[in-house]
Amino acid sequence: MKKIILAAVMFIATSATIQAQFLKIGVKAGVNFANQTGDASFSGIDYSKDGITSYHAGLVAEVKLLEKFSIQPELLYSTQGATYKNALGEFKNELGYLSIPVMAKIYVTKSLSLEVGPQASFLLSNKEEFDAQDPKTFDFAINAGLGLKITEGIFIQGRYGFGLTEVSSKADLKNSVFQLSAGIMLF
């Protein structure tokens, strides 16, 4: 009987250890250097545009599928947009999204990874400095970047997100964002 109990405990302990090696969960945050690409004219008036600096933060997981390949789903709050100027004034178009990137990670070395994947984003907020010309509530992008593990739990990432959908039904604008992140895998 003692051998059966010992075998069961060993099996559960081994399963928990193996599971912990395949799935890691953590948090990340960082800075966004965002802009919007496309035609910057509203109601027939042309504007020049400048990027904005904002932030992103949220949860991250890494699911190890092969020795040098993982999938990294994330759940982030991310602000994106641009600043628009003309002779009459200036306004900021800042959109807050719930972003869900799913990155494929290919490890080039034990600590350096190439990352690429799609991102679906849902509009949560819109700064009211101007009427955003009927902003769309869904945004789709493709992301690519690099990740670097500093230690087994601490990492940094650099990523570029290229928007594929227009942010408004009345303007030919798409989100474009470069993100720098730092994070920690908690368990």
C-alpha positions in Angstrom: 0.0 0.0 0.0 2.9 2.4 0.9 4.4 1.7 -2.5 1.2 2.6 -4.3 0.8 5.9 -2.4 4.5 6.7 -3.0 4.1 6.0 -6.7 0.9 8.2 -6.9 2.7 11.1 -5.1 5.7 10.7 -7.4 3.4 10.7 -10.5 1.5 13.8 -9.3 4.8 15.6 -8.5 6.3 14.7 -11.9 3.1 15.8 -13.7 3.1 19.2 -11.9 6.8 19.7 -12.7 6.3 18.8 -16.4 3.2 21.1 -16.6 5.1 24.0 -15.0 7.8 23.6 -17.7 5.3 23.8 -20.5 3.2 26.8 -19.3 4.4 30.0 -17.8 2.2 33.0 -16.8 3.3 36.5 -16.1 2.8 40.2 -16.5 4.3 42.8 -18.8 4.2 46.6 -19.4 5.9 49.1 -21.6 5.9 52.1 -23.8 4.1 52.5 -27.2 5.4 54.8 -29.9 2.2 55.0 -31.9 1.1 56.7 -35.1 -1.5 56.2 -37.8 -0.8 55.6 -41.4 -2.9 56.7 -44.4 -4.7 59.8 -45.6 -5.0 62.5 -42.8 -7.9 64.5 -44.0 -11.1 65.1 -42.1 -14.1 66.8 -43.7 -12.0 67.8 -46.7 -9.3 69.5 -44.5 -5.7 68.1 -44.6 -3.7 67.6 -41.5 -0.1 66.8 -40.7 0.3 64.0 -38.2 2.8 63.2 -35.5 3.1 60.1 -33.4 2.2 59.8 -29.7 3.9 58.1 -26.8 1.6 56.0 -24.7 1.7 52.7 -22.8 0.5 49.1 -22.7 0.2 46.6 -19.8 -1.3 43.2 -19.1 -1.0 39.5 -18.8 1.2 37.2 -20.8 1.6 33.4 -21.0 4.1 31.2 -22.8 3.2 27.7 -23.9 6.2 25.6 -24.9 5.4 23.3 -27.7 8.9 22.2 -28.9 12.4 22.8 -27.6 12.8 26.0 -29.7 9.2 26.9 -30.4 6.5 28.5 -28.1 3.2 30.2 -28.4 2.7 33.4 -26.4 -0.9 34.7 -26.0 -1.3 38.0 -24.3 -4.1 40.2 -22.9 -3.1 43.8 -22.9 -4.6 47.3 -22.5 -2.9 49.4 -25.1 -3.3 53.1 -26.2 -2.6 54.0 -29.8 -3.3 57.0 -32.1 -1.7 60.2 -33.4 -1.6 63.9 -33.1 -3.1 65.9 -35.9 -2.2 69.6 -36.8 -3.2 72.2 -39.3 -3.2 76.0 -39.4 -6.3 76.2 -37.2 -5.3 73.9 -34.4 -4.1 70.6 -33.1 -5.9 67.6 -31.6 -5.0 64.2 -30.3 -6.6 60.9 -31.4 -5.9 58.5 -28.6 -7.7 55.2 -28.7 -7.6 52.6 -25.8 -7.8 49.0 -26.9 -8.0 45.6 -25.3 -5.4 43.8 -27.4 -5.0 40.1 -27.8 -1.8 39.2 -29.6 -0.9 35.6 -30.2 2.8 35.4 -31.0 4.7 32.4 -32.4 8.2 32.4 -30.7 11.1 30.8 -32.4 14.2 30.6 -30.1 17.4 31.5 -32.0 19.4 30.9 -28.9 18.4 29.9 -25.4 17.5 33.5 -24.5 16.8 35.3 -27.9 13.5 34.7 -29.7 12.0 35.9 -33.0 8.3 36.6 -32.5 5.5 37.0 -35.1 1.7 36.7 -35.0 -1.7 38.3 -35.4 -3.4 40.7 -33.0 -7.1 41.4 -32.5 -8.0 44.6 -30.6 -11.3 45.8 -29.3 -11.9 49.6 -28.7 -12.5 50.4 -25.1 -12.0 54.2 -24.9 -11.6 57.2 -27.1 -10.2 60.5 -25.8 -12.7 63.2 -26.6 -10.4 66.0 -27.9 -12.2 65.6 -31.2 -14.8 63.5 -32.9 -12.9 60.5 -34.1 -15.0 60.3 -37.3 -17.0 57.2 -36.1 -14.1 55.0 -34.8 -14.4 51.3 -35.5 -14.6 49.0 -32.4 -12.4 46.3 -33.9 -8.8 46.5 -35.1 -6.6 43.7 -36.6 -2.8 43.9 -36.9 0.2 41.7 -37.6 3.1 41.9 -35.1 6.8 41.1 -35.4 9.7 41.5 -33.1 12.4 40.1 -30.8 12.3 38.9 -27.2 15.2 38.5 -24.8 15.2 36.5 -21.6 17.4 38.4 -19.0 16.9 35.6 -16.5 14.6 32.6 -16.5 11.7 34.8 -15.3 12.6 38.4 -16.5 12.3 39.4 -20.1 12.3 42.4 -22.5 10.7 42.6 -25.9 10.6 44.9 -28.9 7.8 44.7 -31.4 6.2 46.5 -34.3 2.5 46.2 -35.0 1.2 47.0 -38.4 -2.6 47.7 -38.6 -4.5 46.0 -41.4 -7.9 47.5 -40.7 -9.0 51.2 -40.8 -9.6 52.8 -37.4 -12.6 54.8 -38.8 -15.3 54.2 -41.3 -14.8 57.9 -42.5 -11.0 58.1 -42.7 -8.3 56.0 -44.4 -6.2 55.6 -41.3 -4.6 52.5 -39.8 -2.7 52.0 -36.5 1.0 51.6 -36.5 2.9 51.0 -33.2 6.4 50.2 -32.0 6.3 48.7 -28.5 9.1 48.2 -25.9 8.2 45.9 -23.0 9.6 44.4 -19.9 8.0 41.6 -17.9 8.3 38.8 -15.4 7.0 35.3 -15.5 5.4 34.7 -12.1 4.8 31.0 -12.3 
